Structures are given as C-alpha cells and as structure tokens.
C-alpha cells in the first residue's frame, strides 16, 4: 500500500524486528498486512490468505514458536487457523490481539466469539496491551493463566526542542475513517475557529472517508485552515509531529494506537477518547486529556483549553514524553516478548536455546 498507509499491527511487528529481540531469536517474518486501505475485495483477500496459510503450514515445522499479531474480524479467522496449525504441530504459540473493535465484534457475533475462544485455547501465551485487554481476556476460561501484559513499544525519537511558538497548530494522524472521530473533530474545530482564527488543523492519513472529509471541509468554508494530506511517507509523519503543537485522536474505539504514543514521544500534548487501552496510558490530566467518544462539546472544550493555555499544553507534552520513555520505549518492551516466547517454548516442550520464532503481522 502507499508508504505510510499501514496499521498498528505492522508497526508493532516492525519495531520488534528492528529491536534486540532479533539478537535473542532468529525471527522469520511472514507479513500478512492488508494490501491497501480500504482493503481489497473479499475474494482477493481470501485468495491471498489461502496462499499464505499454505506457506505457513509448510514452514511451521521448521520453527520452534510462532508469534502471531492479529486484529479482529477477518484477520482473526486467518490468524486463528495459524495458531491451531502451530499448536497441532507442537510449536510454541504466542498471540497478540489488539483490535479496538474486537470486544464489540464478539458481542455482536457469537460465531466470532467462539472462534476467538478456539484461538485462545491454541495459545500458550496471550499478550495483553494493558489492563483493559487483560480484563477482556479474563472473560474467557481459555485464556486463564496465559495472559501477560506487554504494552506497545515504539522507537523513541530524539527529545523535542523546547519552542515557544504559537501553540495553535493541531494534527490528527490515522486512517481517514468515520470511526476515528474525524467528523466530530472537524465540527469541534469549526466551533472554536471564530475565537481562534489563526488555529490550523492537519489531517494525516488516507482511508475510506478522506474525500467526504475534504468535501465537509469545503462546505464548512475552512479550506484555508484545514489541510487533508492523505497518506504521506512514514518518515514525514515524524516531521509533521514536530511541526505541530497538539495531537488529536477522537476515535470511537481503539486498541492502543501507536500514533498516540508517537505523538506523546514527540512531546505533543494529546487529546484522545476514553476507549480501549488509552486510559491505561493517559492516566491523569497531566500527560493528556481524555474525553468521551462522539462528545463534540467535550472535544471542543479540550481543544480550547490547549489553545488558551499554551504553557500547560507544553508541560503536558513533556510529561507525555516521560510516560512513553518509562513504559513504551521498544528497548523496555522487547524483553517482555522474549520472556513470552521462552515461556511458550517451554510449555510446548521445545528447547529455549534454539530461539526461532515466526512473526506474522496483521
């Protein structure tokens, strides 16, 4: 897909592949990321998945453990089969499930929930992103005694230089999808714009609702203040974060978004919704502001607070950076995956000394 247009699972797996985990184990990646956003037609995805599963079944006996990253819905079907194949082959199985929509999907679909339970039964270790996900997996007896908390890990960028600046350059990074709260964000910006006419808002990321967002921006008469960039190269995202003053992510649901962690690591104050594992990261108003999903009034008030209190906003950004340094630095996170893989190897009766793992991304 276009550079920059990939999901959090691939980001997480790539960070691990570039970490010292690769010194502890021979990691053999098997990418299963979507070819595009929006995804290809179902028939195309099914054919790609079938070929990938054949390859996985052929190669699984050459490794000692599998480390499976999975989102929800369609990805869960394929990754569940991988887990079952690996378990039946006597290999260690470590699973990391993190789709923010998974709890709601399981509530709507008893079939999907039963499939999830089969997947959890196949796993030796289930990696949870934090307390929210630990509680979710705790509903299922198949995950009992298997859950270990492994937060998202990202490479830390250099500390941001202290800038006085305007403090009114706002940025969103993510898929241009209604469920990311982009239209609530547009409306909140429209409401505060008369009091803050110099403020700007940048949307970074493509997706199914990008053209609708651009049309709504034109209808609101805000083309001069709002930029909708679509997908940009991954390296450019880091530059854009440094060029802005605050980060906004009013999603309707999330797992634990890497974009949020990257913004905090860049020293930006953040406003995000109280969904998924986000409250496990933003625990007080000191390192970010939390609002309810779809609450435009609360979003407008939080944005106004940052715009009108630039010193507090900068202090919030510094504390957010400290949070990521303490908890989410990939150098702190990869040893937890190493422990999970070793545990799975032991439970599968494999020798931990051989250290081979396969890492499919979502």
C-alpha positions, 0 to 999 in steps of 0.5 A: 500500500502507499508508504505510510498507509499501514496499521498498528499491527505492522508497526508493532511487528516492525519495531520488534524486528528492528529491536534486540529481540532479533539478537535473542531469536532468529525471527522469520517474518511472514507479513500478512498486512492488508494490501491497501486501505480500504482493503481489497475485495473479499475474494482477493483477500481470501485468495491471498490468505489461502496462499499464505496459510499454505506457506505457513503450514509448510514452514511451521515445522521448521520453527520452534514458536510462532508469534502471531499479531492479529486484529479482529474480524477477518484477520482473526479467522486467518490468524486463528487457523495459524495458531491451531496449525502451530499448536497441532504441530507442537510449536510454541504459540504466542498471540497478540490481539489488539483490535479496538473493535474486537470486544464489540465484534464478539458481542455482536457475533457469537460465531466470532466469539467462539472462534476467538475462544478456539484461538485462545485455547491454541495459545500458550501465551496471550499478550495483553496491551494493558489492563483493559485487554487483560480484563477482556481476556479474563472473560474467557476460561481459555485464556486463564493463566496465559495472559501477560501484559506487554504494552506497545513499544515504539522507537523513541525519537530524539527529545523535542526542542523546547519552542515557544511558538504559537501553540495553535497548530493541531494534527490528527494522524490515522486512517481517514475513517468515520470511526476515528472521530474525524467528523466530530473533530472537524465540527469541534474545530469549526466551533472554536475557529471564530475565537481562534482564527489563526488555529490550523488543523492537519489531517494525516492519513488516507482511508475510506472517508478522506474525500467526504472529509475534504468535501465537509471541509469545503462546505464548512468554508475552512479550506484555508485552515484545514489541510487533508494530506492523505497518506504521506511517507512514514518518515514525514509523519515524524516531521509533521509531529514536530511541526505541530503543537497538539495531537488529536485522536477522537476515535470511537474505539481503539486498541492502543494506537501507536500514533498516540504514543508517537505523538506523546514521544514527540512531546505533543500534548494529546487529546484522545477518547476514553476507549480501549487501552488509552486510559491505561496510558493517559492516566491523569490530566497531566500527560493528556486529556481524555474525553468521551467518544462522539462528545463534540462539546467535550472535544471542543472544550479540550481543544480550547483549553490547549489553545488558551493555555499554551504553557500547560499544553507544553508541560503536558507534552513533556510529561507525555514524553516521560510516560512513553520513555518509562513504559513504551520505549521498544528497548523496555518492551522487547524483553517482555516478548522474549520472556513470552516466547521462552515461556511458550517454548517451554510449555510446548516442550521445545528447547529455549536455546534454539530461539526461532520464532515466526512473526506474522503481522496483521 
